[in-house]
Amino acid sequence: MMSKILVTGGTGFIGSHTTLILLEQGYEVVILDSNVNSNPKTIKKIHQICNKNGIDSKNKLTFCHGDLRDLNFIEQLFLNSISLKKPISGVIHFAGLKSVSESITNSLIYWDQNVNSSINLFKVMKKYDCKTIVFSSSATVYGISDK
């Protein structure tokens, strides 16, 4: 049996493509997304692509609409997985706000959304002994290129 992976920001561009690869490899995936920067219709598209490729995503993909700033929500997500005897064994963390200009003008909002939410995630992971995380920043860290 393959592991269950939590993908935060899983309905975004990078998150949805990563989810497809995980499902192709046989993993169970839980997507946690607030859909602030993405669209929940992406879940339907993931299922369509999986169906077309003969992958059973119906029983292997769960979408949870929520916010990483809600510590209780994250904890409930981990507890639900444990109660199903399929604990979350790893996290791929893509969730976050990404506009550089907005991060300057609304720095406290970005701090809360990106830093505090990550700390909440780490706290719950530690509590439930989930020690595997992959963190990815957005491509905006590279700046604007003339190429």
N, C-alpha and C positions, 0 to 999 in steps of 0.2 A: 504494500500500500504506500502510495506517495504521500508526501507531507502536505500540510495545509499552509498556504502562504497568504499573508495579509498584504494587499497592495493599497497603500494610501494614495489618493489622487488617481485612482485606477480608471476613471473615465476621461482623463486628459489624454493628450496625444501619446506621450511616452508611456504612461501607465496602461493605456488600452493595448498598445502593441506588446508591452511586456506581459500583460495578462494573457494575450493570445499565445505567446511562446510558452508560458507556464502551462497552459491548458494542453497545448500540443505535446508537451513533455510528460503529461499525466498528473500534474499537480492539481490539487483542489485550491481554488482561489477565493478569497473574500476581498471584495473591493469596498473600501471605505472612502466615500467622497461627499463633500458638501455641495458639489456642482456649482461653486462660485465661478470657476474658470473653465467649466466643462458642461457637457450635456448628458443627462441620464439616458437619452436615446442611444448613446454609445453601447450600452449593455445589449440592446436588441441587435445592434450591428455585430457585436462580438459573437453572440449566439448564431447569427446568420452565417458568419464566416466559418465558425466551428462546424455547423451543420453541413455546409458545403464541402468541408474537408473531412467529414466523417468522425468528428470529435464530439463526444457526449459532454456538452457543457451544461446541460440542464441540471444534472446532479453534481456538477463540480464547480459551479460558479454561483456565488452569493453576492448580492449587492446590498450594502448598508448605507443609507443616506444619513450622514451625521457629520459632526464637527469634532476635530481633534482637541479643541479647547474644552470639550466636555469630558472630563476625566471619568465620570460614571458611565458614560456611553461606551468609551473604549474598554473599560473594565467589563461591562456587560457583554461586549463582543467576545472577549477572551473567555469569559465564563460560559457563554453559550457554546463555544467550540469545545470546551472541556466537557460540558454536560453531554455533548454528542459523541464523546470519546474520540474526538479528532482535534486535539489542541493545535493552536497556531504555533508552528515551529520556526517561522521566520517572517520578517517584515521587509518589504521593499517600499521605501518612503519617498514618494514623489509629491506629496501634498504641500501646497504653499502658494502664497501670492507671489507674482513674478515681475511686476512692472517696476523698472528701476526708477522712473520719474515719480511714480506714486509712492515708492518706498522712501523717497526723500521728503515729499510733502506730507505724507501720512505715516511717519516712522513708527509711532506708537502702535498703530493698527498693524503694521507689518511685523513689528516685534511680537505682538500678541499672537498673531496668526501663525507666524513661521517659527519663532523661538519657543514661546510658551506651549504651543500645541505639540512641538517635538518633545519637549521635556515631559509633558503628560504621557505621550506615547512611551517614552523610555521608562517612566515610573511603572507603568502597567506591565511592560515587557519584563522588567526586573521582578516585579511581584509574582508573575506567572512563569518565571524561569525561561523566558524566550530570549536567547542570547545571540540570535543571528539577525543582523540588519544590514541592508544595503541602502545607502542614502544617495540621492542624486539631486543636484542643484539644477536649475533651469539653464538653458543655453544663453540666457541674458548675461551670465557672468562673463561671457567672452567679449561683450561690448559690440559696438557697431564697426563693421569692417568695410573697407572700400573695395573689397573683392567679392 
